[in-house]
Amino acid sequence: MFNIDHSLALVSTAVTNSPADATPADAAEPIVRKFQRELSAGLTSLVLLSVLSEADSNLYGYEIARRLAEDPDASSPFKQGALYPVLRNMSAAGLLSSRVVPSYSGPPRRYYRITPLGREVLATWRATWAETRNFVDSIVQRARTEETTP
């Protein structure tokens, strides 16, 4: 969740603790990383449910991560190791079902499938995401237009 007070404190710390020869990009880097982490954390469940809703069969974590990485339109901001706790939490919440299958080439694999409850939640989250994205886009576009208008 985005916390404006914490983000402003981070900006203040980055600015006051920056070496004299640091560039604005250097000072902004930790802020950008923090923003990306918070944004990714909030979207991981939505993305995972979306991938699983499109799957014809059960998928294990690495297959899901590979599908995210294969998207030709964008680079995935999601780290593979961060997906597993989210998958477990969604399974515990009843959004996914899972089963463990022995593997001949390594440790057992946990396969996931979206449940009917997961499909209902996904539909709600998609609508929420569309509303949120539209709102953010309108504000960001307005600000961009105001910056470029003489």
N, C-alpha and C positions, 0 to 999 in steps of 0.2 A: 504494500500500500504506500502511495506517495505521501510523504510527510513534509510539508513545506518548511516547518521550523527546523527540522533536521537538515534539509537540503540547504537552507540559508546558512545554518551553522557551518556546514561543510564548505560552502562558498567562502564564507568569512575566513575559515581556517586555511583554505587553499590560497587565498589572496594574501593573508598576513604572514603565512609561513613559507611563501615562495621565495627562492633566492633572487637576488637583484637581477641576475642575468636570465631568469626564466622568461619564456615567451608566454603570451596569453594562452596558447595552445597547451603548453605544459601545465599551467594552472588549471585549465579546464578539464584535462584528462581524467582526474579522479571523479569529477562531477559527472562527466559523460559516462564513465564506467558504472557509477552508482545508478544513474538514470536507466541505463540499459539493463542492469540487474533487476531493478524494481519492475520495469516494464515486462521483462521476460518472465519473472516470477508470476506476475498476474495473468499472463497469457498462456502459460505452459499447459494448464488443464484444458483450456479451450482447444488448443492445437492438438493435444493428444487425443481428446475425444473425437475431434474432426477426422484425424487419420484413422482411428479405429472404426469410425462409422462408415468409412469408405472401403474398409478391408473385406475381402471375400472369405477370409479365414482368420483364425486366431493368429496374433503376432506376438513375438517376444521383443524385449527391449531393444536389442540391437537392430532388428528389422524396422522397428518404428523410427529409431534414430537415423537409419540409412534412408528411409523414405523422406524424412525431413531434410536430410543433406542433399538428396537428389533433385529437389525443386529447382528447375532451371531459372525461375524468375527471381530468386532471392537466396542470399546466404542465410543459413539458419543461425539465429542468435542463441539457440538452445544447446547446452553442453550435454553430451550423452549421459554422464554420471548424474546430472541433476534430474533426469527424467524418471529414474527408478523410484525415488521417494514419492514423487507425485503419482506414479502409477500405483504404488502400494496404498497411498492415502485414498485415491479414487476407488480402488478395489474395496477397501475397508468401508467406504461410504456407500457401497452398493452401485456405483456408476459403472464398474467393470466387474467381470467375472474373471477368474484366473485359475490356471491349473499348471502343475509342475510336470514336466516330461523329461525323463533321462536323456542325456545327450551322449552320443558315441565319441564326440570330439571335444569334450570338456565337461564342465559342471552342468547339472540339470538346468533346464531353461524354464522360466515361468512365462506362459503364454496368456495373453489378455484378449478379451472380447468385450465390446460395449454391451451393456444390459438395456432392457427397455427403459428403466429409470434413467440411465445414462443418455439415452436418445432424447428423452423429455427434457432433461437438464441442458443438453447440448442445444436444443431448439431455443430455449430461453436465453442461454448464453450468447448464441449467435445474434439474436435480436438485440440484446443488451450491447454487444460489441458493435453492431451496426449503428445504433443510436450514439454510442460513445465516440466511435470513429468519425461519424458525421459532425458531431459537436466540435471535437478537437480540430478536425480539418477546417471547419468554418472559422474558428478562432485563429488558427495558425495562418490560414490564407489571408484573413483580414489584416493580421499583423504584418505579414509579408508585403501586402499591397500598400499599407501605410508607410512601410520602410522605403519602398521604391518610388513612392509618389513624391515629386519635388515640392 
